[in-house]
Amino acid sequence: MNLTITPTRLSGTVTPPPSKSQAHRLLLCAALAGGESRIENLADSQDIQATRRCMAELKTERNSLPHFDCGESGSTLRFLIPIALALRGGGVFTGHGRLMERPQKPYFDIFDEKGVRYEQRDGVLTVQGKLPPGVYRLPGNVSSQFVTGLLYALPLLEGDSELVLTTPLESRGYVDMTLEALARFGIHGTERENGFLIPGRQKYCPAQASVEADWSQAAFWLAAAALGNPVQPVGLEEDSSQGDRVIGDYYVPLCRPGDVDIDLSQCPDLAPPLAVMAAVRCGTTRLVNAGRLRLKESDRLASITQVLRALGADVEEGPDFLMIQGRDALAGGCTVDCCNDHRIAMMAAVAAARCESPVTLTGAECVAKSYPDFWAHYRMLGGVFHEHTGK
């Protein structure tokens, strides 16, 4: 889907969609619990569809290994790998887009140590074996998704386990969300200085929960507000365990003149909205410790740079940072590729509202990965765009 956006002022209140990250975690717990659980305020994004599809496959009895189509959801893939080993002796995993290119080395290192067989070929990952209770070591600075996957699986084993983090934990907020979901469904462990002690032989218990509004998506509307649009996201939990709620802490300094440095190690998904806020302000903004962004739906450091430069921003891309010199406005008057990355599409849409000339987005449908109603909400807030076909 190609959209041409006519720059116009956005205004009004908007409720962001339910948190995709929290929904993944609650759905996993509900599927692992016996009996009936109730999860309210779910959005039917493509990533959530992938988790629901895979959990249904996990519970389907068959003699062969279960086959999991994870779509483009990194959370679904990395959460399910150890769960499938614990419950079904493994599985066959496939995906779309760049998903199967994303690294799984922390798991592979564990599998080599524990005797779990694995093979990755032509976009298909097959794992087979049994996870034994014991000590599990993995780095905390690659992706918190590996930590979450093990936190779900290790309580199901026949004995106690210890999860040891060999490097400091990044994206801590996502692990907090995991622990919160597990506790709600009756699963407990003890946190230590460098990891977790996890008793085995635990059982997930049915529970009820409601998914909070998503701070990660609210960040784009806050970015719009920072660019001079009176947009107010509503319905957010101020004391949420979502790590991306820190967007509120960054909003004020980015609305003021001066130089700002922001460490993205705990909130990498905020890079696109922060970058567009940085592009139209008085001062230089450095987004640092962002190397993991190269392993997202796109090489997000490169795609942020590509799109914002096309719109007229002053962006310097480094190995693990972006340096953005703010300007009064963006020229627009161009076509930009959304890079099959939902967050890049939303960043481009927010930026286009502040441009001097219309902007065409190619592949704008990719927002459905996490925010299916984004374009409806954009129009509700006064955004002007038309869809067209052709180049």
C-alpha positions, 0 to 999 in steps of 0.5 A, spaced: 500 500 500 502 506 497 500 513 501 501 520 499 501 524 505 499 532 505 502 535 511 497 538 516 496 539 523 494 533 527 490 534 533 486 531 538 486 525 543 488 518 541 488 511 545 494 507 543 493 500 542 494 494 547 501 493 549 503 488 544 509 486 548 504 485 554 499 481 550 504 476 548 506 474 555 499 474 558 497 469 552 503 465 553 501 464 560 494 463 559 495 457 554 500 454 558 495 454 564 490 449 565 482 451 565 480 457 563 483 464 563 480 471 560 485 476 557 481 482 555 483 488 551 487 484 546 489 487 539 489 483 533 495 485 530 499 480 526 504 479 531 499 477 536 496 473 531 502 469 530 503 467 538 496 465 538 497 461 532 503 458 535 500 456 542 494 453 538 499 448 534 503 447 541 497 444 544 495 440 538 497 432 539 501 429 534 506 424 533 511 429 529 514 435 532 510 441 532 510 446 526 510 453 528 509 459 523 512 465 527 510 470 522 515 476 523 514 476 530 521 475 534 518 475 541 513 469 538 520 465 535 524 466 541 519 465 547 516 459 543 523 455 542 525 453 549 517 452 551 517 447 545 523 443 548 520 443 555 513 441 553 514 437 546 521 435 545 522 441 540 519 444 534 520 446 527 520 454 526 519 458 520 517 465 519 517 471 514 521 477 512 527 478 516 525 474 522 529 467 521 535 471 519 535 474 526 540 471 531 539 465 535 546 464 538 545 465 545 540 459 545 545 455 540 550 456 545 546 453 551 543 447 546 551 445 545 552 445 552 545 441 554 545 436 548 539 439 544 540 438 537 538 444 532 539 445 525 537 452 521 537 451 513 533 455 508 529 459 513 527 453 517 530 452 524 529 445 527 530 444 534 529 437 538 531 434 545 530 435 552 531 441 556 534 438 563 534 442 569 540 445 571 544 452 570 543 456 564 548 461 562 546 467 557 548 474 555 543 479 558 545 484 552 543 481 546 536 481 547 531 480 553 527 475 549 532 470 550 531 471 558 524 471 557 523 464 553 527 461 559 523 464 564 517 461 561 520 454 560 524 452 566 519 452 571 516 446 567 522 442 568 522 436 573 528 440 577 530 446 579 534 451 575 538 457 575 539 462 570 545 466 570 546 472 566 553 473 563 553 480 561 548 486 564 541 485 562 539 490 557 531 492 556 530 490 563 523 493 562 521 487 558 523 482 563 519 486 568 513 485 564 515 477 563 516 476 571 509 480 572 505 476 567 508 469 570 506 471 577 499 473 575 499 466 573 502 462 579 509 462 577 515 464 581 522 465 582 527 468 586 531 474 583 539 474 584 544 479 582 546 476 576 540 472 574 534 468 577 533 461 581 527 458 578 524 452 582 521 446 577 515 442 577 511 449 577 504 449 574 501 455 570 494 457 574 488 460 570 487 467 571 484 474 568 488 480 566 487 486 561 492 488 557 495 495 558 495 501 552 502 501 549 507 506 551 511 504 545 506 506 540 504 512 544 511 514 543 509 516 536 503 520 538 508 524 543 513 525 537 507 528 533 506 533 539 513 535 540 513 537 533 507 542 534 501 538 533 496 538 539 496 530 540 494 527 546 495 519 547 490 517 553 489 511 557 496 509 559 498 506 565 503 511 569 506 506 573 506 501 568 512 495 567 513 497 560 520 500 559 518 504 554 514 509 558 521 512 559 518 516 553 515 521 558 522 522 561 525 524 554 519 528 551 521 534 555 528 535 554 527 534 546 522 539 547 527 544 549 533 547 545 540 544 547 544 538 546 541 531 548 544 524 549 539 518 550 542 511 552 537 506 548 540 500 551 534 499 555 529 502 550 531 500 543 524 501 540 523 508 542 529 510 537 524 511 531 519 516 535 525 519 538 529 520 532 523 524 529 523 528 535 530 530 534 530 532 527 525 538 528 528 541 534 534 546 536 540 542 538 544 536 537 541 529 539 545 523 540 542 516 540 547 511 543 548 504 545 543 502 539 547 497 535 541 492 536 537 496 532 540 493 526 537 486 527 530 488 527 525 488 522 529 492 518 536 495 519 533 500 523 539 505 524 540 505 517 532 505 515 531 511 520 537 515 517 535 513 510 528 516 511 529 522 515 535 524 510 530 523 504 525 528 508 530 533 509 533 531 516 541 532 518 542 525 520 549 521 521 549 514 522 554 510 526 556 503 528 551 503 534 549 511 534 545 516 531 547 523 531 541 528 529 542 536 528 535 539 529 532 543 523 526 548 523 522 544 518 523 538 513 522 539 506 519 532 504 516 532 497 519 525 496 517 518 496 520 514 502 520 506 503 517 504 509 522 498 509 517 493 511 518 496 518 512 498 522 516 503 526 519 506 520 512 507 517 509 510 523 516 515 524 515 517 517 507 518 517 509 523 524 515 526 520 510 527 514 505 531 518 511 537 519 514 537 512 513 543 507 511 538 501 507 532 500 510 525 502 509 518 499 510 512 503 511 505 500 509 499 503 505 503 508 501 497 510 506 494 514 503 498 520 499 492 521 504 488 524 503 492 531 498 497 530 492 495 525 488 501 526 494 506 525 492 509 519 485 510 521 487 514 528 492 518 523 486 520 519 481 521 526 487 526 528 486 530 522 491 527 518 490 527 510 493 522 505 490 518 499 492 511 497 494 509 490 497 504 486 503 504 481 510 507 482 
